[in-house]
Amino acid sequence: QVQLVESGGGLVQAGGSLRLSCAASGLTFSSYVMGWFRQAPGKEREFVAAISWSGGSTYVSETVRGRFTVSRDNAKNTVYLQMNSLEFADTAVYYCAAELSVPGKGVRDPIEYDYWGQGTQVTVSS
């Protein structure tokens, strides 16, 4: 049974930082692209960042580029999202997701992902 469990969310002031973690179990972690998405109330789920199975390639949305960094530790079956210079607009539920790594497959569309975590709330106060 595959489980993705996010942690690290919370309430932070604008300009602050948070580090999200996503611990994976029940899958061969190093065979999966790992992604981060977010969803604010009344909005569609939005791509934030993704990282290849090896960690050698990362993808970050234009909205958060320069502020957010994605990384992974395959020995710990964990992917991270470091969020700096947080803005009110970053307020959302953040989800991690796993996509079996296949050459040529996209990483920005939620439909490409096979497994999802339950989400963690990030609230940025202005």
TORDRENNU-516647 format. One record per residue (C-alpha): residue number from 1; chain; x, y, z. Coordinates in steps of 0.05 Angstrom, whole numbers, plus 5000, padded with zeros to 4 digits. Layout:
+-----+-----+------+------+------+
: seq : mol :   px :   py :   pz :
+-----+-----+------+------+------+
: NUM :   A :    X :    Y :    Z :
...
+-----+-----+------+------+------+
END
This chain:
+-----+-----+------+------+------+
: seq : mol :   px :   py :   pz :
+-----+-----+------+------+------+
:   1 :   A : 5000 : 5000 : 5000 :
:   2 :   A : 5030 : 5066 : 4977 :
:   3 :   A : 5030 : 5123 : 5027 :
:   4 :   A : 5054 : 5194 : 5018 :
:   5 :   A : 5052 : 5234 : 5082 :
:   6 :   A : 5066 : 5309 : 5081 :
:   7 :   A : 5088 : 5349 : 5141 :
:   8 :   A : 5117 : 5417 : 5158 :
:   9 :   A : 5058 : 5462 : 5140 :
:  10 :   A : 5033 : 5516 : 5186 :
:  11 :   A : 5022 : 5590 : 5196 :
:  12 :   A : 5078 : 5638 : 5178 :
:  13 :   A : 5084 : 5712 : 5167 :
:  14 :   A : 5097 : 5740 : 5098 :
:  15 :   A : 5171 : 5739 : 5083 :
:  16 :   A : 5181 : 5677 : 5126 :
:  17 :   A : 5202 : 5607 : 5108 :
:  18 :   A : 5175 : 5536 : 5115 :
:  19 :   A : 5203 : 5469 : 5096 :
:  20 :   A : 5153 : 5416 : 5075 :
:  21 :   A : 5171 : 5342 : 5076 :
:  22 :   A : 5137 : 5283 : 5043 :
:  23 :   A : 5154 : 5213 : 5068 :
:  24 :   A : 5138 : 5157 : 5020 :
:  25 :   A : 5127 : 5084 : 5034 :
:  26 :   A : 5102 : 5023 : 4996 :
:  27 :   A : 5136 : 5041 : 4930 :
:  28 :   A : 5206 : 5039 : 4901 :
:  29 :   A : 5219 : 5112 : 4915 :
:  30 :   A : 5278 : 5120 : 4869 :
:  31 :   A : 5235 : 5098 : 4810 :
:  32 :   A : 5188 : 5157 : 4817 :
:  33 :   A : 5187 : 5230 : 4798 :
:  34 :   A : 5162 : 5269 : 4858 :
:  35 :   A : 5120 : 5331 : 4851 :
:  36 :   A : 5091 : 5385 : 4894 :
:  37 :   A : 5024 : 5417 : 4878 :
:  38 :   A : 4980 : 5465 : 4915 :
:  39 :   A : 4907 : 5483 : 4917 :
:  40 :   A : 4877 : 5547 : 4945 :
:  41 :   A : 4802 : 5552 : 4960 :
:  42 :   A : 4761 : 5559 : 4897 :
:  43 :   A : 4821 : 5547 : 4852 :
:  44 :   A : 4847 : 5489 : 4812 :
:  45 :   A : 4905 : 5447 : 4835 :
:  46 :   A : 4969 : 5482 : 4812 :
:  47 :   A : 5038 : 5454 : 4796 :
:  48 :   A : 5092 : 5480 : 4843 :
:  49 :   A : 5155 : 5438 : 4833 :
:  50 :   A : 5180 : 5369 : 4814 :
:  51 :   A : 5244 : 5330 : 4817 :
:  52 :   A : 5269 : 5271 : 4776 :
:  53 :   A : 5281 : 5202 : 4806 :
:  54 :   A : 5355 : 5216 : 4815 :
:  55 :   A : 5348 : 5288 : 4837 :
:  56 :   A : 5389 : 5309 : 4777 :
:  57 :   A : 5333 : 5350 : 4746 :
:  58 :   A : 5285 : 5398 : 4780 :
:  59 :   A : 5226 : 5436 : 4753 :
:  60 :   A : 5195 : 5497 : 4787 :
:  61 :   A : 5136 : 5539 : 4767 :
:  62 :   A : 5148 : 5610 : 4746 :
:  63 :   A : 5105 : 5633 : 4804 :
:  64 :   A : 5153 : 5607 : 4857 :
:  65 :   A : 5219 : 5606 : 4819 :
:  66 :   A : 5275 : 5637 : 4860 :
:  67 :   A : 5236 : 5627 : 4925 :
:  68 :   A : 5221 : 5552 : 4928 :
:  69 :   A : 5270 : 5494 : 4921 :
:  70 :   A : 5254 : 5420 : 4914 :
:  71 :   A : 5301 : 5365 : 4936 :
:  72 :   A : 5299 : 5292 : 4954 :
:  73 :   A : 5336 : 5240 : 4995 :
:  74 :   A : 5327 : 5172 : 4965 :
:  75 :   A : 5359 : 5139 : 5025 :
:  76 :   A : 5303 : 5167 : 5068 :
:  77 :   A : 5247 : 5160 : 5017 :
:  78 :   A : 5232 : 5234 : 5028 :
:  79 :   A : 5222 : 5294 : 4983 :
:  80 :   A : 5226 : 5366 : 5009 :
:  81 :   A : 5200 : 5434 : 4989 :
:  82 :   A : 5239 : 5492 : 5018 :
:  83 :   A : 5196 : 5554 : 5014 :
:  84 :   A : 5228 : 5622 : 5026 :
:  85 :   A : 5202 : 5693 : 5020 :
:  86 :   A : 5131 : 5668 : 5029 :
:  87 :   A : 5075 : 5712 : 5004 :
:  88 :   A : 5001 : 5715 : 5021 :
:  89 :   A : 4986 : 5685 : 4952 :
:  90 :   A : 5025 : 5622 : 4972 :
:  91 :   A : 4969 : 5604 : 5021 :
:  92 :   A : 4941 : 5536 : 5000 :
:  93 :   A : 4939 : 5463 : 5016 :
:  94 :   A : 5004 : 5432 : 4990 :
:  95 :   A : 5005 : 5361 : 4963 :
:  96 :   A : 5061 : 5316 : 4944 :
:  97 :   A : 5052 : 5265 : 4889 :
:  98 :   A : 5090 : 5208 : 4857 :
:  99 :   A : 5095 : 5192 : 4783 :
: 100 :   A : 5129 : 5131 : 4756 :
: 101 :   A : 5190 : 5156 : 4719 :
: 102 :   A : 5180 : 5145 : 4644 :
: 103 :   A : 5222 : 5181 : 4591 :
: 104 :   A : 5183 : 5236 : 4557 :
: 105 :   A : 5127 : 5238 : 4608 :
: 106 :   A : 5107 : 5307 : 4634 :
: 107 :   A : 5114 : 5329 : 4705 :
: 108 :   A : 5069 : 5390 : 4709 :
: 109 :   A : 5001 : 5360 : 4698 :
: 110 :   A : 4967 : 5328 : 4759 :
: 111 :   A : 4937 : 5274 : 4715 :
: 112 :   A : 5007 : 5245 : 4703 :
: 113 :   A : 5015 : 5227 : 4776 :
: 114 :   A : 4998 : 5159 : 4805 :
: 115 :   A : 4996 : 5172 : 4880 :
: 116 :   A : 4979 : 5231 : 4924 :
: 117 :   A : 4988 : 5251 : 4996 :
: 118 :   A : 4932 : 5279 : 5039 :
: 119 :   A : 4960 : 5350 : 5038 :
: 120 :   A : 4986 : 5399 : 5089 :
: 121 :   A : 4959 : 5469 : 5100 :
: 122 :   A : 5005 : 5529 : 5090 :
: 123 :   A : 4977 : 5595 : 5113 :
: 124 :   A : 5016 : 5660 : 5102 :
: 125 :   A : 4993 : 5720 : 5140 :
: 126 :   A : 5002 : 5788 : 5110 :
+-----+-----+------+------+------+
END
